[in-house]
């Protein structure tokens, strides 16, 4: 089954404790992306990757890191989480750029709470 | 800069009736795609419908259709014969060839009453 898998689905942690949210896709997609969803703000892009070893900042990259060492994986790293990073996070992938004819496939989301 | 605006934070409709969700966008690009995504309480993001800007014909997917007004930069979603399962948050989104991102609106929460 074609899917984007995020883990964990829920995480409660404390300020400053490094965490990683994993994302894996099994569709051999070139493009992967991370979004955060906040009430009243919709989804905003954090980072994206056009291919292995190619990553770039989205609209809200501060406080986040990513890596793309393998095509299928695109982890999101919060080196020193803060309460303002409490949010719902989505990983997505697509075979080409996200505004094109091939739609993005989304993971099921990760609810992060930073105390 | 590319922007997407959804001016209706909440909408409601009675079962079997029709409802229209509004979306306007702003882009200087000539080639772009527009999307509507549905997010039910399960949090999944589900593609409902997409429209290529170069196509004049409005996209349709079963009970879902769009009214694409390119000159007005408007892209509304019409849901016909509304069902209880249509209750969700709906996001409008736009993407262009010259940017590597999809820009989302702030969402419209749709309630469906029996």
Boltz contact constraints between the chains, C-beta under 6 A:
constraints:
  - contact:
      token1: [A, 40]
      token2: [B, 106]
      max_distance: 6.0
  - contact:
      token1: [A, 42]
      token2: [B, 104]
      max_distance: 6.0
  - contact:
      token1: [A, 42]
      token2: [B, 105]
      max_distance: 6.0
  - contact:
      token1: [A, 42]
      token2: [B, 106]
      max_distance: 6.0
  - contact:
      token1: [A, 42]
      token2: [B, 107]
      max_distance: 6.0
  - contact:
      token1: [A, 43]
      token2: [B, 104]
      max_distance: 6.0
  - contact:
      token1: [A, 45]
      token2: [B, 101]
      max_distance: 6.0
  - contact:
      token1: [A, 97]
      token2: [B, 100]
      max_distance: 6.0
  - contact:
      token1: [A, 98]
      token2: [B, 95]
      max_distance: 6.0
  - contact:
      token1: [A, 98]
      token2: [B, 102]
      max_distance: 6.0
  - contact:
      token1: [A, 99]
      token2: [B, 33]
      max_distance: 6.0
  - contact:
      token1: [A, 99]
      token2: [B, 95]
      max_distance: 6.0
  - contact:
      token1: [A, 99]
      token2: [B, 96]
      max_distance: 6.0
  - contact:
      token1: [A, 99]
      token2: [B, 102]
      max_distance: 6.0
  - contact:
      token1: [A, 103]
      token2: [B, 47]
      max_distance: 6.0
  - contact:
      token1: [A, 106]
      token2: [B, 45]
      max_distance: 6.0
  - contact:
      token1: [A, 109]
      token2: [B, 43]
      max_distance: 6.0
